[in-house]
């Protein structure tokens, strides 16, 4: 299931009620539990959490798209707060949403609404270059968002497939883009400014199509999912929540993927960022012992690189 040389494979979400999340993603997305069990104490140690921390986790994925998945973690016994539970889309810090393709945007939105999820606005039409997508951003518990895209050009095979991109709101596009390019050796699929006449983020209607955003969509390799979309808002000034995007706080917590040579990556990161990041051995189900290292982006999003032992 693991592959090296691609984008992120696992999005880690810290949740307040694991069972409710499993039920919700089953009803809304049709996702299945690939594994469930206790979180290994070695991960708490890696994150610097107290020894009395405890919790369970569940890895969930679409049954036909198991190469990218979400790891839900309920961590109890330690203080926590929500990363982006009170945030506006233009507030910066951490990860804002996971982007998912759908063939039935109305059906997914209705199922989400039936169990109490919301959205920033109604479904809207987005035209981007030659692409035409209907779009809505779901707002779930714990400040977790999913951006739904129904394409008119390339219909999705599933109602709610595997996430293909993580979206991050950043203070400055340059340092954020340089982090992915210089530290992780990623390139950009798109790099420019947009003024899309779409209001999936719930801004005042008189600003629709007028607010510029600098956008850089970063990729590990061409045509490989697991990308990251960086967005710098202009005109709107928000709060910076980067210092909240740390374990065990609730919400989108980390993006994680394996690399072929972790030491080389950490050497590159330490030289570029002038930091000291070291790997530690962690038990990570279902893969057993791995070497795991966490690197924070300039806007606090946690990137975890691992090397299976």
N, C-alpha and C positions, 0 to 999 in steps of 0.2 A: 504493500500500500504506500510505503514511503518512496519518494523519488528525489534525487538530487539534481541540481542545476535548473530548477524551475522557480516559480513564484511561491508565495506562502500556501501551505496546504491545510493549516489548522487555524481557526479563529477561536481564541479562548474567551469565554464570557463568564464573569462572576455573577451569580444569581442569588436571589434571596430565598427562593423556593424551587428546588430542583424538580420535584414531582410535577409542579404546575407547568414548568417550562417544557418538560418532556411531553406532557399532555398537549400543550399549546402547539408545539412544533409538529406533533403528530396530526392534530386536527387541521391546522392551517396549511402546513407544507407537505404532509405525507411522509415526513422523515421518520427514520427508524433508529432505535438505539443499537449501536454497534458493540458497545461495552458499557458496563456500569460497575462501580466499586468504590472503595475508600481511596482518598487521595493519599499518596505515599508521603510519609513524614520527611523524606529527603527533599521534596519540593518545598515544603514549608521552610526548611533550613536554607535552601537556595534563595528563597525570597526574603529571608531574614525575619520570618514571622516567629512568634513565641512558640515554645515547645507544646503548649497546651492547645494550639490550633488543631482543629479537626474538621472533617467534612467528607462529602462524597462527590463523585464526578460521573458524567455520562457523555460519551462521544456519540453524536447523532449525525446522520447523513441521509441524503436521498438514496433509496435502495439501488438505483441505477446509475448514480453518479457519486461513487464512493471515493474518488480521488481528492476531494476537498470536503472538509467537514467542520463541525462546530463542537468544541469541548465545553460543556456546561459544568461549572464548579460551584458548589455551595460550601463556603468556608465559614465555620461557626467558631465561637469561643474567643474571638478577637474583635476589637473595635473596627468599624468600617463606615464608609459613607458612599453615596452614589457619585460616580464620576461625572455623568452628564444627565442625571435625572431631571435637573431643573434648567438645563441648557437650551438656548436658542441655537438654530443651525449655524449662525454666524459667530457663536462662541468658539474659541479655539481650544485645542488640547485633546490628546487621546485620539480614539477612533470614533467617528460619528455614526457610520452605518456600514453594513455589508450589502452589496448590490447583488440582486438575484434576477434571473430571467424567468418570465412566466408566459404561458399561453392563455391564461384566463385571469386577467388582472381584477375584473369585477368579482369573480368568485372568490379569489384569495382575500380581497378586501372585505367581502361580506363575512367570510368565515372568521377573519380576524376581529371584525366589529362585533360579531355574535358572542365572543368571549371577552369583550371589554377592551380590546386594543383600539388605538386611534391612529390618526394620520395628521400631518401638518396641513394638508389641503385635500381637495378632491382630485381625482385622476385628471391629469393634464397631458397635452401632446407636446413632445419635445422633438424638434428637428435639429439635428447636429450633423453638419456636412451632408452625406447622402443618407444618413440614418434617420428613420422616423420611429419614435418610440412613445407609447403611452406610459406614463410614469406616475407613481405615488410613493410616498415614504411612510411606511408603517412605523408606529411608535408603540413598542411593547413595554413590559415592566422593566424596572431597573435601568431606565434610560437607554435601552437598547433599540436601535432602529434598523430596519431593512428597507432598502430602496428597490422597488419592483419595476422591471422594465419589460413591457410587452412590445416586441418588434413587429413592425409591418413588413420589413424587408426579409427578416430571417426568423420565422416563428419558432419559439422554444419548444422542445419536445415534452416538457413537463409543466405542471401548474406552478411548481416552486422548486427549481432545481438547485444545484450546488452554488454557493456564492462564488462570484468570479472576480470581484474587486472589493477592496476595502476603501472607504472614503474618509479622509482626514482633513479637518479644517485647521489651517495653519496661519501663524502670524505673518510670516514672510515666505513667499514661494521659493526664493533663491536658496536660503539655507536648507529648507526642507527638501528641495529637489537635489541639492548637492549631497545631502546625506545618502539618499538612495543611489546616486550616481557614483560618488567617491568611496563611500564606506561599503556598500553592498554590490557595487559594480553593475547596477541596473542602467537601462537606457530609457528614453521616453517614447511612448506611443503618440502622445499629443502634448504640446507645450505652447500655450498661448492664452489669449483673453477671450471670454465669452460674454455675451449679453442675451442669453437665451430668453425668449418670450414665453417662459413657463414658470409656474409658481408652485412647484412641488414643496418648497420650503416654508410657505405660509407668510411671506413678506406682505406688507400693505399693497393692495392691488394697484395703486398709482405708481408703484416702483417696478411693476412687472415689465421685463424687457429693458429696463434702464440701468439696473445695478450691474456694473462690470465685476467680473470675477476672474482672477488669474488662476489657470488650471494647468496642472502637469500630471499626466497619467503615466506612471512609471511601470516598467515591465522588466522581469528578469531575462526573458527571451521573447522574441517575436512569436505571436500566435500561441502563447502559453498563458492560461488563466492563473489567477492568484496575483493580480495586479494591485496597485495602490493609486488612488486618485487624490491628489493634493489640491485643495481649494483655498485660495486667499480671497476673502471678501473685501470689497471696497465700498465706500459710502457708509455702510453699517459698521458700528463699533461694538464689539462684544467683549465679554469677559474672557480671561485666559484660565483654563481649568487643567493645565498640564500637570500641576503638582498633585492632582487627584488621581491621575491615571496610573496608580500603583496598586499591587496586591495588598490587602484582599478586597479593595473597593469594588462596588457593584457596577457592572456594565461591561462594555467591550474592553477587555483587559490586555490582550496580546495577540500578535500574529506570530505564527511559529512554523518553521520548516527546516528540513535537514540540509546539510551541506556536506560536500565530499571531503573538504579539508578545513575543519573548524579552526585549527591553529593559524592557518594562513589568513582566514577571515578576521580573526581577532587581532592579529598583528596589523592588518590593514586598518581596522577600526581604531585601534589604539594610536597608531601613527597619525591618522587623519583627524581624529577627535581630540587627540592629546589626553586620552583617558587611560584608565587601567581596567580592562574587562577580562575576567578569567572564567574559564569553564569549570563547572562542578559536576560530579557524577550524581545523577538523579534517576530514580525509578519512574518510568513513564509507561504506563499500560497503553496498548498491549505489546510494547516493543522491548520491555525489560529495561536494562541499564543503558543510559545514554549520557553523553557529555552535553551539558546545556549551558548556554551563555545568553544573558540578556543585555541588549543595547537599547537605549532610549533615543528616539528621534529628537530633533530640536524642539518639537511641540509635545513631548512627553509620551508619545505612542511607544509601547514596549514591543520590541522585536526580539524574539527568542530563536536562536540558531542552535541546532542540535546535531550531534554526530552519534549514530547508533554504535554501541560497542559490540 
